[in-house]
Each structure stands twice: as structure tokens, then as C-alpha cells.
Amino acid sequence: MLILWCEIERVERQLLPLLQERGEQVAVCRSVTETLAALTEDPEAGLIVACFAGLPLTHTRAACRRFRGEVPGRRLRLLGVLEPGHLLEYHPAWGLDDFLLFPVQAAELSARLTALAWRDRDLHAESLLKLGPLVIDAARHEVLADNLSIDLTIKEYDLLLLLVSSRDKLLSRETILAEVWGRDYYGGERTVDVHVRRLRAKLGNLAPAIETVHGLGYRFSLRRLG
């Protein structure tokens, strides 16, 4: 099922017929709360067409954070529908997988949806990372430690993925903050320490693999993974 999150009626009137003509099973949600409820009701739903056209940017960024943060463990694809005026302030940190401009052209919408589906086609085989007792399945957005599933928030997951992908290399707090939270994030480096502490607590026996290099940052150590 595809979820169409759209709060502006004129935008919905243009987009919904295009999606239906393509043969999509569409659930129309007119608020972020409705969208989160639809995701909860259908565990297989993983694609959101998020209509930002006609909405203030502060609202759109907050919506993306909620979609990514309140449904941990789910691999979501977000296709944004933006207005030309959004482009000057657009940033990848919003969390969109792709976007197109309103008014939408049917051919472009179809092409971008096809591209997202194709991107997911071989994702599982390419993104299954096994490091001893630690398994990260990016296709399912799932982490296993000693064969037990770990429930991580989106930031905890992104933090772990960054550390593991840079294993045995020292990452400064500044680098981690920029990569996980985005370079336009205004919070302090203390945020990194808090999330590392929470991540270690969830990793249990594997927690020592995340080493603290005092005064410098953190490193994921294969030697200490066990």
C-alpha cells in the first residue's frame, strides 16, 4: 500500500488520480497523525508520497522527523512533492529519498516511483552486513545482536551504521554530529554522547565494541566485538 499524505485539497485533487491510474493502492492521509496511524495499521506499508506543496517548510521538516523517528525498525521511502520555492532551502537532512515539483507530471511521478521500487529490489542482498554476532539488515532497517532483534530509534540506527561502516577508524563528535544529524543541526556535541550511551545500553554484551577515545570521539572496534 502507498500512503498519500496531503493536507492541501488542490494538491490531492491532482495527485490522487495519477496514482490510481498507475494502479497503486492508495491510503489518503490528511495529517501526520493519520499517516503514522496508517503505518501502524499496515506493517507492509513503506512508501509515503509526502505533499509539501502549500505547506510551510517548518511543518514539512517536522513531519519528516516524525515519520523517520516514530516508526523505528521500518524501512520507509519518502517521495516529496515540493514547490519551486522550497528548492533554495532544501537539504538532504530532511530525510527524503527523492522529490519532484508541483504541479506534478504523470510521467515523472511514474518514473520516480519506479526508480524507488527498483532501488529496493536488490537492497536486501547488497545491504546485509554481518560482523560476528552483530547483523545489520538495511533493507528491513533491523539490527540483531546475538540473534536477538534490537529496537533502535532512527538516530540510534544511523549512529550505529555510521560507526560500523567506519569500523576501526576514529570518528570525532563533530563528524558524527554532521553525518547523523546534518550540518545544519544546531544542537551541541553532547547529543552524540547521549545517543552513544543509549545505543550501548541496547547492544548489551556487544557494547564494548563502541570505544570512547577520550577528548577525541568514538570508534567501532572489531577486536572488541567478541
Secondary structure as GFF3:
##gff-version 3
##sequence-region A 1 226
A	DSSP	beta_strand	2	5	.	.	.	ID=ss1
A	DSSP	alpha_helix	9	21	.	.	.	ID=ss2
A	DSSP	beta_strand	26	29	.	.	.	ID=ss3
A	DSSP	alpha_helix	32	41	.	.	.	ID=ss4
A	DSSP	beta_strand	47	51	.	.	.	ID=ss5
A	DSSP	alpha_helix	57	69	.	.	.	ID=ss6
A	DSSP	beta_strand	77	82	.	.	.	ID=ss7
A	DSSP	three_ten_helix	84	86	.	.	.	ID=ss8
A	DSSP	three_ten_helix	92	94	.	.	.	ID=ss9
A	DSSP	beta_strand	98	101	.	.	.	ID=ss10
A	DSSP	alpha_helix	106	121	.	.	.	ID=ss11
A	DSSP	alpha_helix	123	126	.	.	.	ID=ss12
A	DSSP	beta_strand	128	131	.	.	.	ID=ss13
A	DSSP	beta_strand	134	137	.	.	.	ID=ss14
A	DSSP	beta_strand	142	145	.	.	.	ID=ss15
A	DSSP	beta_strand	148	150	.	.	.	ID=ss16
A	DSSP	alpha_helix	154	165	.	.	.	ID=ss17
A	DSSP	beta_strand	171	172	.	.	.	ID=ss18
A	DSSP	alpha_helix	173	181	.	.	.	ID=ss19
A	DSSP	alpha_helix	190	203	.	.	.	ID=ss20
A	DSSP	three_ten_helix	204	209	.	.	.	ID=ss21
A	DSSP	beta_strand	210	213	.	.	.	ID=ss22
A	DSSP	beta_strand	217	220	.	.	.	ID=ss23
A	DSSP	three_ten_helix	222	224	.	.	.	ID=ss24
###
